[in-house]
Amino acid sequence: MPMTHASDTHTGESDTHTGETDMSDGHDQDPARPQSPATDPARRNGHHALTAEGLLSAEGLPAWLTPVLRAVESVRPDQLSRFLPPANGAGRQSAVLILFGEGAQGPELLLMERASSLRSHAGQPSFPGGALDPEDGDPRVAGPLRAALREAEEETGLDPSGVQLFGVLPSLFIPVSDFVVTPVLGWWRAPSPVGVVDPAETARVFTVPVSDLTDPANRATTVHPSGHSGPAFLVESALVWGFTAGLIDRLLHYAGWERPWDRGREVPLDWGS
């Protein structure tokens, strides 16, 4: 998700990958940063309102996605993170695409790995995504949906026509980069070839079976040098951590897919290097 430096539009320089964002269980919400319904698509109009406007559709989804859809429809912002968008509407609007597909090993998620030459979060896996452009439209309604698809196409070569958007999670805030991130969920109804579009930004594009993400043997906790700790996944020769891992962790939990795992198992951020 490209958006760390103000001068880098669509460069892969994204602080949405940072471990500085606490994806919590909702018991330690920061009262100083209340969610603003006016700037959050999932709260301003509601999931069902977006569906009614034809922006989202659950029609024809595979049965295994039903728990995810139910979680998306009911989860509260404070159940995802204690860092919520400022009530005054501040923050740079952005979106990520959480794309579910079905591969040889069953349900899977699409991820990308940042190039090792980048200045920020080199080599870190993430969801495709980035900052909203003016042509994406209203950030309070369809803007994040269009941005998520546009960025995924630019970063992975994904054909957006084969993606069915079915859900939007509440927008979250990343204080270290001042980004307001809206997670957009999609079903890869008609899979298309994907791969690295710009090697200067992306090292690889890959899918991860959900069964690997729920496997306790692939789960761990990472501790950032700042002292922040968070969930991590050791999958496909990669360490998935930070904002991306936090979203996956909460989705698995609220969809009822989470299996007991050892939260005391810690891995360093340079795992595998």
Disulfide bonds with the S-S distance in Angstrom:
none
